[in-house]
């Protein structure tokens, strides 16, 4: 076996391990959302809670996560590749010290201005009581981005050393904290208990990764040395990176702001739909991009553009073949999905209708979300921060125009569709910009997709055929029973199995390759699987 084949096997194994942990995290996140839905439904309190997250999320993405995202990893990894481990650590310590200081200043500003931020920027349409609640929750939730940001720093350093297990396990702790807040605190503290659970989960997220990082020998030293090796390179990439992160969050701010003007249930319903929509994105696109990014960076540093193009092309085809079926399922089975997962307790039939409609109109953007994730990582592997910024700014402008246009025609469905279409525009713009630097072999991707057309056609017909009967079978107003869950699971599994089997019959190469990989994984002794998960 050649060295290159060994690298590809390691990459495939790491991707599967991280994907498995991402699946566990997303399933736990789904359980979290189910419990939250049963407790709060689409109530005004949950509207306020979702609105309260927007400013802390913005600060986390821009100040903390942005600094230790794709602007930091290529420079840090390059120092490690050159054997300059202590220089890499000094760079990380300096950047962490600076970002924490910036975060404290931003937090102080938010603590003072939370009421006006909620009332003007985030959710001006909320009632006075909900706006006051959202402002109080915003102040409380400012503890969360600090912990998540420190965790993001540790995550970036671990992944630069190709250690993916702890960063993939950490979100489990975050979700467990929120679940504990929902179950143990929310019954008597309301959404404040939920917010406390978020903070506890964020602390666990940071603690696990810091522990893993300390085991590698790293130690934190407070430093504001602006002459440290690599800092200039990181800062030159950081400005555009922060703009891209801010642009992404701006889209959610636009959606939340306009949704608050429609009525008190629409912020919550869009949030639930968005969480379901992101489930396959997190399992497939994020797991693949997370593992792939350091590999792309190494190929770029070594000048191995042929292997880089080959890896990106194969990944792109797999994402397309996985994402399109999920788009079809979300479009056809949206009502059944929401009924089966969420219609309990405070989550009423009205909530189901609002969430399922939003999910159906989010669905067309799923492929774009996945491809944008891959293309963004590819851009940053080439230290190209400008292309993602340009594409993201175009997406924000598109989303604003479409949202203002469609909200009067489609209501909250128009906001979901606007975000989907804006992300599609972002994908096209970013693809054109990236293609100038890396000549992607799109013809091979199109040929692979053509080989999957019979399977996609079968999946689409079957989904449309069973959509109405399944919605009736899973309707909770007819009573809850195990048969409803079985009918939902069996139908979804059957249409997906038909898709895979027909793709195999027609010899679709990427699905055949994925099937062979999973078959090999299942044949491995349990000891080898455990060793793979532990990275030993």
C-alpha positions as CSV (number, residue, x, y, z in Angstrom):
1,X,0.0,0.0,0.0
2,X,1.4,3.4,-1.0
3,X,1.8,6.3,1.3
4,X,-0.9,8.2,-0.6
5,X,-3.3,5.2,-0.2
6,X,-2.6,5.1,3.5
7,X,-3.4,8.9,3.8
8,X,-6.7,8.4,1.9
9,X,-7.6,5.5,4.2
10,X,-6.8,7.6,7.3
11,X,-8.8,10.4,5.9
12,X,-11.8,8.1,5.2
13,X,-11.5,6.6,8.7
14,X,-11.3,10.0,10.4
15,X,-14.3,11.2,8.4
16,X,-16.4,8.2,9.4
17,X,-15.4,8.5,13.1
18,X,-16.1,12.3,13.1
19,X,-19.3,11.7,11.1
20,X,-20.5,9.1,13.7
21,X,-19.8,11.5,16.5
22,X,-21.5,14.3,14.6
23,X,-24.5,12.0,14.1
24,X,-24.6,11.4,17.9
25,X,-24.3,15.1,18.6
26,X,-27.0,16.0,16.1
27,X,-29.3,13.3,17.4
28,X,-28.7,14.5,20.9
29,X,-29.4,18.0,19.6
30,X,-32.6,16.7,18.1
31,X,-33.6,15.3,21.5
32,X,-32.8,18.7,23.0
33,X,-35.1,20.4,20.6
34,X,-37.9,17.9,21.1
35,X,-37.7,18.5,24.9
36,X,-37.7,22.3,24.4
37,X,-40.6,22.0,22.0
38,X,-42.6,20.0,24.5
39,X,-41.9,22.5,27.2
40,X,-42.3,25.8,25.4
41,X,-43.8,25.1,21.9
42,X,-44.0,28.3,19.8
43,X,-44.8,30.4,22.9
44,X,-43.8,34.1,23.3
45,X,-41.2,33.1,25.9
46,X,-39.5,30.9,23.3
47,X,-39.7,33.7,20.8
48,X,-37.8,35.9,23.3
49,X,-35.3,33.1,24.0
50,X,-34.5,32.7,20.3
51,X,-34.2,36.5,19.8
52,X,-31.9,36.7,22.8
53,X,-29.4,34.3,21.2
54,X,-28.8,36.5,18.2
55,X,-26.3,39.0,19.8
56,X,-24.3,36.4,21.8
57,X,-24.1,34.2,18.6
58,X,-22.9,37.2,16.6
59,X,-20.2,38.0,19.2
60,X,-19.2,34.4,19.4
61,X,-18.9,34.0,15.6
62,X,-17.2,37.3,15.0
63,X,-14.9,37.8,18.0
64,X,-14.2,34.3,19.3
65,X,-14.8,31.6,16.7
66,X,-13.8,33.9,13.8
67,X,-10.3,34.4,15.3
68,X,-9.7,30.7,15.7
69,X,-11.4,29.5,12.5
70,X,-10.0,29.1,9.1
71,X,-7.8,32.2,9.4
72,X,-5.8,30.7,12.2
73,X,-5.6,27.0,11.2
74,X,-3.5,27.3,8.1
75,X,-0.9,29.5,9.8
76,X,-0.8,27.4,13.0
77,X,-0.6,24.1,11.0
78,X,2.2,25.5,8.9
79,X,4.2,26.3,12.0
80,X,3.6,22.8,13.3
81,X,4.6,21.3,9.9
82,X,7.9,23.2,10.1
83,X,8.6,21.8,13.6
84,X,8.0,25.2,15.3
85,X,5.7,23.9,18.0
86,X,6.5,26.5,20.7
87,X,6.1,29.3,18.1
88,X,2.7,27.9,17.2
89,X,1.7,27.8,20.9
90,X,2.9,31.4,21.4
91,X,0.8,32.4,18.5
92,X,-2.3,30.7,19.9
93,X,-1.8,32.2,23.4
94,X,-1.4,35.7,22.0
95,X,-4.5,35.4,19.8
96,X,-6.5,33.9,22.6
97,X,-5.5,36.7,25.0
98,X,-6.4,39.4,22.5
99,X,-9.8,37.8,21.6
100,X,-10.8,37.4,25.3
101,X,-10.0,41.1,25.9
102,X,-12.1,42.1,22.8
103,X,-14.9,39.8,24.0
104,X,-14.9,41.5,27.5
105,X,-15.3,44.9,25.9
106,X,-18.0,43.7,23.6
107,X,-19.8,42.1,26.5
108,X,-19.8,45.3,28.5
109,X,-21.4,47.1,25.6
110,X,-24.1,44.5,25.3
111,X,-24.8,44.5,29.0
112,X,-25.5,48.3,28.8
113,X,-27.4,48.4,25.5
114,X,-29.3,45.0,25.4
115,X,-32.7,46.7,25.6
116,X,-32.1,48.9,22.6
117,X,-30.4,46.2,20.6
118,X,-33.4,43.9,21.0
119,X,-35.9,46.7,20.4
120,X,-34.3,48.1,17.2
121,X,-32.0,45.5,15.6
122,X,-33.1,42.0,16.6
123,X,-36.8,41.8,17.2
124,X,-38.7,45.1,17.2
125,X,-42.0,43.4,16.6
126,X,-42.0,41.6,20.0
127,X,-44.4,42.7,22.7
128,X,-42.9,45.0,25.4
129,X,-42.9,42.1,27.9
130,X,-41.1,39.8,25.4
131,X,-38.6,42.4,24.5
132,X,-37.7,42.9,28.2
133,X,-37.4,39.2,28.6
134,X,-35.2,38.9,25.5
135,X,-32.9,41.7,26.8
136,X,-32.5,40.0,30.2
137,X,-31.8,36.7,28.6
138,X,-29.2,38.3,26.2
139,X,-27.3,39.6,29.2
140,X,-27.3,36.2,30.9
141,X,-26.4,34.3,27.7
142,X,-23.2,36.5,27.2
143,X,-21.4,33.9,29.4
144,X,-22.0,31.3,26.7
145,X,-19.9,32.7,23.9
146,X,-16.9,33.1,26.2
147,X,-16.8,29.4,27.0
148,X,-17.7,28.4,23.4
149,X,-14.9,30.7,22.1
150,X,-12.3,29.2,24.4
151,X,-13.5,25.8,23.3
152,X,-13.3,26.9,19.6
153,X,-9.6,27.9,20.2
154,X,-8.8,24.5,21.6
155,X,-10.8,22.8,18.8
156,X,-8.7,24.6,16.2
157,X,-5.5,23.6,17.8
158,X,-6.5,20.0,18.2
159,X,-7.7,19.7,14.6
160,X,-4.5,21.2,13.3
161,X,-2.8,18.2,14.9
162,X,-5.4,15.9,13.2
163,X,-7.1,15.1,16.5
164,X,-10.8,15.1,15.7
165,X,-12.3,12.9,18.4
166,X,-12.4,15.4,21.4
167,X,-13.7,18.3,19.2
168,X,-16.5,16.0,17.9
169,X,-17.4,14.8,21.4
170,X,-17.5,18.2,23.0
171,X,-20.8,19.2,21.4
172,X,-22.4,16.3,23.1
173,X,-21.6,17.9,26.5
174,X,-23.1,21.2,25.2
175,X,-26.3,19.5,24.3
176,X,-26.4,17.6,27.5
177,X,-26.2,20.9,29.5
178,X,-29.1,22.3,27.6
179,X,-31.1,19.1,28.1
180,X,-30.4,19.3,31.8
181,X,-31.6,22.9,31.9
182,X,-34.8,22.0,30.0
183,X,-35.6,19.0,32.2
184,X,-34.4,20.1,35.6
185,X,-34.6,23.9,35.7
186,X,-37.1,25.0,33.1
187,X,-40.2,23.6,35.0
188,X,-39.8,26.2,37.7
189,X,-37.4,28.8,36.2
190,X,-38.9,28.9,32.7
191,X,-36.6,30.1,29.9
192,X,-34.1,31.3,32.5
193,X,-33.5,27.7,33.4
194,X,-33.0,26.9,29.7
195,X,-30.4,29.7,29.5
196,X,-28.5,28.4,32.5
197,X,-28.4,25.0,30.9
198,X,-26.8,26.7,27.8
199,X,-24.1,28.2,30.0
200,X,-23.4,24.9,31.8
201,X,-23.2,23.1,28.4
202,X,-20.8,25.7,27.0
203,X,-18.6,25.3,30.0
204,X,-18.4,21.5,29.5
205,X,-17.7,22.1,25.8
206,X,-14.6,24.2,26.6
207,X,-13.4,22.0,29.5
208,X,-13.2,18.8,27.6
209,X,-11.2,20.3,24.7
210,X,-8.9,22.3,27.0
211,X,-8.2,19.1,28.9
212,X,-7.3,17.3,25.7
213,X,-5.1,20.2,24.6
214,X,-3.2,20.3,27.9
215,X,-2.5,16.6,27.4
216,X,-0.6,17.5,24.2
217,X,1.8,19.7,26.3
218,X,0.2,23.1,25.6
219,X,-0.1,25.6,28.4
220,X,-1.7,29.0,28.4
221,X,0.4,32.0,28.9
222,X,-1.2,35.5,28.9
223,X,0.4,37.4,26.0
224,X,-0.2,40.6,24.0
225,X,3.0,40.4,22.0
226,X,2.2,41.7,18.6
227,X,5.5,40.6,17.1
228,X,4.9,36.9,17.7
229,X,5.6,34.7,14.7
230,X,2.6,34.2,12.4
231,X,0.3,36.8,14.1
232,X,0.6,39.2,11.1
233,X,-0.4,36.4,8.7
234,X,-3.4,35.5,10.9
235,X,-4.6,39.1,11.2
236,X,-4.3,39.7,7.4
237,X,-6.7,36.8,6.9
238,X,-8.8,37.6,9.9
239,X,-10.5,40.8,8.7
240,X,-12.2,39.2,5.7
241,X,-13.0,36.1,7.8
242,X,-14.8,38.2,10.4
243,X,-16.8,40.0,7.7
244,X,-17.9,36.6,6.3
245,X,-19.0,35.4,9.8
246,X,-20.8,38.7,10.4
247,X,-22.6,38.4,7.0
248,X,-23.8,34.9,7.8
249,X,-25.2,36.1,11.2
250,X,-26.7,39.1,9.5
251,X,-29.0,36.8,7.5
252,X,-30.4,35.3,10.7
253,X,-30.8,38.8,12.1
254,X,-32.8,39.9,9.1
255,X,-35.0,36.8,9.4
256,X,-35.6,37.3,13.1
257,X,-36.3,41.0,12.8
258,X,-38.9,40.5,10.0
259,X,-40.4,37.4,11.6
260,X,-41.0,39.4,14.8
261,X,-43.2,41.8,12.8
262,X,-45.5,39.1,11.6
263,X,-46.6,37.6,14.9
264,X,-45.5,36.1,18.2
265,X,-45.1,32.5,16.9
266,X,-43.0,33.0,13.8
267,X,-39.5,33.5,15.3
268,X,-39.9,30.2,17.2
269,X,-41.4,28.3,14.2
270,X,-38.6,29.4,11.9
271,X,-36.0,28.4,14.5
272,X,-37.4,24.9,14.9
273,X,-37.5,24.5,11.1
274,X,-34.0,25.8,10.7
275,X,-32.7,23.3,13.3
276,X,-34.3,20.4,11.5
277,X,-33.0,21.7,8.2
278,X,-29.4,21.9,9.6
279,X,-29.5,18.3,10.9
280,X,-28.2,16.6,7.7
281,X,-25.9,19.6,7.1
282,X,-24.2,19.0,10.4
283,X,-24.0,15.3,10.0
284,X,-22.6,15.3,6.4
285,X,-21.3,18.7,5.2
286,X,-19.7,19.8,8.5
287,X,-18.1,16.5,9.4
288,X,-16.6,16.2,5.9
289,X,-15.4,19.8,5.8
290,X,-13.9,19.5,9.3
291,X,-11.8,16.5,8.5
292,X,-11.0,17.7,5.0
293,X,-9.7,21.2,5.8
294,X,-6.3,20.3,7.3
295,X,-5.8,17.8,4.4
296,X,-6.5,20.5,1.8
297,X,-4.2,22.8,3.6
298,X,-1.4,20.2,3.5
299,X,-2.0,19.5,-0.2
300,X,-1.9,23.2,-1.0
301,X,1.3,23.7,1.1
302,X,3.0,20.8,-0.7
303,X,1.9,22.0,-4.1
304,X,0.0,18.8,-4.8
305,X,-2.9,20.4,-6.8
306,X,-3.8,17.2,-8.6
307,X,-4.5,15.3,-5.4
308,X,-6.3,18.4,-4.0
309,X,-8.6,18.6,-7.1
310,X,-9.3,14.9,-6.9
311,X,-10.2,15.0,-3.2
312,X,-12.5,18.1,-3.6
313,X,-14.2,16.6,-6.7
314,X,-15.0,13.3,-5.0
315,X,-16.2,15.1,-1.8
316,X,-18.4,17.4,-3.9
317,X,-20.0,14.4,-5.7
318,X,-20.7,12.7,-2.4
319,X,-22.3,15.8,-0.8
320,X,-24.5,16.2,-3.9
321,X,-25.7,12.6,-3.8
322,X,-26.4,12.7,-0.1
323,X,-28.0,16.2,0.1
324,X,-30.4,16.0,-2.8
325,X,-32.4,13.1,-1.3
326,X,-32.6,14.9,2.0
327,X,-34.0,18.0,0.2
328,X,-36.7,15.8,-1.4
329,X,-37.6,14.2,2.0
330,X,-37.8,17.6,3.7
331,X,-40.0,18.9,0.9
332,X,-42.4,16.0,0.8
333,X,-42.5,14.7,4.4
334,X,-42.2,18.0,6.2
335,X,-45.5,17.7,8.0
336,X,-44.9,14.1,9.0
337,X,-41.4,15.0,10.3
338,X,-42.6,17.8,12.5
339,X,-45.6,15.8,13.7
340,X,-43.5,12.8,14.7
341,X,-40.7,14.7,16.3
342,X,-42.2,17.7,18.0
343,X,-46.0,17.6,18.4
344,X,-46.0,16.9,22.2
345,X,-47.0,19.0,25.2
346,X,-47.0,22.7,24.5
347,X,-46.2,22.1,20.8
348,X,-49.7,22.3,19.2
349,X,-51.1,21.4,15.8
350,X,-50.7,25.1,14.9
351,X,-47.1,25.0,15.8
352,X,-46.7,21.9,13.6
353,X,-48.3,23.7,10.6
354,X,-46.0,26.8,11.0
355,X,-42.8,24.7,11.4
356,X,-43.6,22.2,8.6
357,X,-44.3,25.0,6.2
358,X,-41.1,26.8,7.0
359,X,-39.1,23.5,6.7
360,X,-40.6,22.9,3.2
361,X,-39.4,26.3,2.0
362,X,-36.0,26.0,3.6
363,X,-35.4,22.7,1.9
364,X,-34.3,24.0,-1.6
365,X,-31.3,25.6,0.1
366,X,-29.8,22.4,1.6
367,X,-27.5,21.6,-1.3
368,X,-26.2,25.2,-1.4
369,X,-25.5,25.1,2.4
370,X,-23.4,21.9,2.0
371,X,-21.5,23.2,-1.1
372,X,-20.8,26.6,0.4
373,X,-19.3,24.9,3.5
374,X,-16.9,22.9,1.3
375,X,-16.0,25.8,-1.0
376,X,-15.4,28.1,2.0
377,X,-12.9,25.6,3.5
378,X,-11.2,25.3,0.1
379,X,-10.8,29.0,-0.1
380,X,-9.3,29.3,3.3
381,X,-6.9,26.4,2.5
382,X,-5.5,28.7,-0.1
383,X,-5.5,31.6,2.4
384,X,-8.1,33.3,0.2
385,X,-10.4,35.2,2.6
386,X,-11.8,37.6,0.1
387,X,-13.9,35.2,-2.0
388,X,-16.1,34.0,0.9
389,X,-16.6,37.6,2.0
390,X,-17.7,38.7,-1.4
391,X,-20.1,35.8,-1.8
392,X,-21.5,36.2,1.8
393,X,-22.1,40.0,1.2
394,X,-23.9,39.2,-2.0
395,X,-26.0,36.7,-0.1
396,X,-26.9,39.2,2.6
397,X,-28.1,41.7,0.0
398,X,-30.0,39.1,-1.8
399,X,-31.7,37.8,1.4
400,X,-32.7,41.3,2.4
401,X,-34.3,42.2,-0.9
402,X,-36.0,38.8,-1.3
403,X,-37.2,38.8,2.4
404,X,-38.8,42.2,2.0
405,X,-40.4,41.1,-1.3
406,X,-41.6,37.7,-0.3
407,X,-42.8,38.3,3.2
408,X,-45.9,40.1,2.0
409,X,-46.8,37.2,-0.4
410,X,-45.7,34.1,1.6
411,X,-45.3,35.3,5.2
412,X,-42.8,33.4,7.2
413,X,-42.5,30.9,4.4
414,X,-41.1,33.7,2.3
415,X,-38.4,34.3,4.9
416,X,-37.4,30.6,4.7
417,X,-37.3,30.7,0.9
418,X,-35.4,33.9,0.8
419,X,-32.6,32.4,3.0
420,X,-32.5,29.3,0.8
421,X,-32.3,31.3,-2.4
422,X,-29.7,33.7,-1.0
423,X,-27.5,30.8,0.0
424,X,-27.9,29.4,-3.5
425,X,-26.7,32.7,-4.9
426,X,-23.8,32.6,-2.5
427,X,-22.9,29.1,-3.7
428,X,-22.8,30.2,-7.3
429,X,-20.8,33.3,-6.7
430,X,-18.3,31.5,-4.4
431,X,-18.0,28.6,-6.9
432,X,-17.1,31.0,-9.7
433,X,-14.5,32.8,-7.5
434,X,-13.0,29.5,-6.3
435,X,-12.9,28.0,-9.8
436,X,-10.5,30.7,-10.9
437,X,-8.0,29.4,-8.4
438,X,-8.7,25.7,-8.4
439,X,-10.0,24.2,-11.6
440,X,-12.7,21.9,-10.3
441,X,-13.6,18.9,-12.5
442,X,-17.3,19.6,-12.7
443,X,-17.8,17.4,-15.7
444,X,-17.1,14.3,-13.6
445,X,-19.5,15.5,-10.9
446,X,-22.2,16.0,-13.5
447,X,-21.6,12.5,-15.0
448,X,-21.8,11.0,-11.5
449,X,-25.1,12.8,-10.9
450,X,-26.5,11.6,-14.2
451,X,-25.8,8.0,-13.2
452,X,-27.9,8.8,-10.1
453,X,-30.9,10.3,-11.9
454,X,-33.0,7.0,-12.0
455,X,-32.5,6.7,-8.2
456,X,-33.4,10.3,-7.6
457,X,-36.5,10.1,-9.8
458,X,-37.6,7.0,-7.9
459,X,-37.0,8.7,-4.6
460,X,-39.0,11.8,-5.7
461,X,-42.0,9.8,-7.0
462,X,-42.1,7.6,-3.9
463,X,-41.9,10.6,-1.5
464,X,-44.7,12.5,-3.3
465,X,-46.8,9.3,-3.4
466,X,-46.5,8.6,0.3
467,X,-46.5,12.2,1.6
468,X,-50.3,12.6,2.3
469,X,-50.9,9.0,3.6
470,X,-47.9,9.4,5.9
471,X,-49.1,12.8,7.2
472,X,-52.4,11.2,8.1
473,X,-50.8,8.1,9.7
474,X,-48.6,10.3,11.9
475,X,-51.3,12.8,12.9
476,X,-51.1,13.0,16.7
477,X,-54.7,14.3,16.9
478,X,-55.7,10.7,16.1
479,X,-53.9,9.5,19.2
480,X,-50.3,8.6,19.9
481,X,-49.0,5.1,19.4
482,X,-45.8,3.2,18.6
483,X,-47.3,2.4,15.2
484,X,-47.0,6.0,14.1
485,X,-43.3,6.1,14.8
486,X,-42.9,2.8,13.1
487,X,-44.8,4.0,10.0
488,X,-42.7,7.1,9.8
489,X,-39.4,5.3,10.3
490,X,-40.3,2.5,7.9
491,X,-41.4,4.8,5.1
492,X,-38.4,7.1,5.3
493,X,-36.0,4.0,5.5
494,X,-37.8,2.4,2.6
495,X,-37.6,5.3,0.2
496,X,-33.9,5.9,1.1
497,X,-33.2,2.2,0.6
498,X,-34.8,2.3,-2.8
499,X,-32.6,5.3,-3.7
500,X,-29.4,3.5,-2.7
501,X,-30.3,0.2,-4.3
502,X,-31.3,1.7,-7.6
503,X,-28.1,3.8,-7.6
504,X,-26.1,0.6,-7.0
505,X,-27.9,-1.2,-9.8
506,X,-27.0,1.6,-12.2
507,X,-23.4,1.6,-11.0
508,X,-23.2,5.0,-9.5
509,X,-19.5,5.0,-8.5
510,X,-19.5,7.2,-5.4
511,X,-22.4,5.5,-3.7
512,X,-20.8,2.1,-4.6
513,X,-17.6,3.3,-3.0
514,X,-19.4,4.5,0.1
515,X,-21.3,1.2,0.4
516,X,-18.0,-0.7,0.2
517,X,-16.4,1.6,2.8
518,X,-19.2,0.9,5.3
519,X,-19.1,-2.8,4.5
520,X,-15.4,-2.8,5.4
521,X,-16.1,-0.9,8.6
522,X,-18.8,-3.4,9.6
523,X,-16.3,-6.3,9.1
524,X,-13.7,-4.8,11.4
525,X,-13.4,-6.4,14.8
526,X,-14.8,-4.2,17.6
527,X,-11.3,-3.7,19.0
528,X,-10.2,-2.0,15.8
529,X,-13.3,0.3,15.7
530,X,-12.6,1.3,19.3
531,X,-9.0,2.0,18.4
532,X,-10.1,4.1,15.5
533,X,-12.4,6.2,17.7
534,X,-9.7,6.7,20.3
535,X,-7.2,7.6,17.5
536,X,-4.8,5.0,18.6
